Amino acid sequence: MPANFPVREPDLIELFARPLHAAQARYLVAGSLGAMLYSEPRLTLDIDLAVVLPAKQLAEMPAIFSQPEFYCPPIEVLEAETKRECRAHFNVIHVPSGLKADFYPAASDPFFAWSWEHRREATHRGGTIFYAPPEYILVWKTVYYAEGGGEKHIRDVQRMLDISGDEIDITVVSAELDRRGLRGSFEQMRRGT
C-alpha cells in the first residue's frame, strides 16, 4: 500500500505571478486574489494579472509558461491582444491542475501607471510579489460589476472597505470612477443594492 503523503495544492501565485516576477515583468496581482490582500480569504480558481509587457518580454511568454505544463496562446495572439486599445485580455492555463491566469495588458491605461507607482509588495513563500493597490482593485471590481453584476464583486468591495478602509484613498477611487462614469455603480456596491 502506498504511503500517504500530503498533497500540496497548486498555488496560483507561485504558478503565475512568481515567473513574471523572476522575469522582471511589470505585473500587478489584482482581482479576487488582490482583494484578499486587503480583506479576507475566499475561494477562487484563477488569478487576474494586470501587465505591461514590452515586445521582448511578450516574446518570452511562451518560454516562461512552456508546454506541456502550460497552455500559452501563440505569440501572434499575445501581440494582437497587447495592441488592443481597450480591454485586451488573454489567459494562460496550468494544464495539470486546470488553474488559469487572466492577463490584462494595461500599457494604454493611465490608471495602471498610477497603480504601478503605488503597488504593494507582499512576501509569499519567501519571495516578494507585487499587488495592485486597493484603489485599483476597487475600480476594476466596479467596472466588472457595472458590466455584468456579480455578488462576489459586491462582497469583495464591501469587505475591502470594512477591513482596509483606512488604507484606501477614496478620493483616488472616486476620481477614477468619475472619469469612467461609474461612481453610481460603486455607491450601489457599497450599499449592497
Buried (B, 14 or more C-beta within 10 A) or exposed (E): EEEEEEEEEEBBBBBBBBBBBEBEBBBBBBBBBBBBBBBEEEEBEBBBBBBBBEEEBBEBBBEBBEEEEBEBBEEEEBBEBBEEEEEBEBBBBBEEBEBBBBBBBBBBBEBBBBBBEBBBEEEBEEEEBBBBBBBBBBBBBBBBBBEEEEEBBBBBBBBBBEEBEEEBEBEBBBBBBEEBEBBEBBEBBBEEE
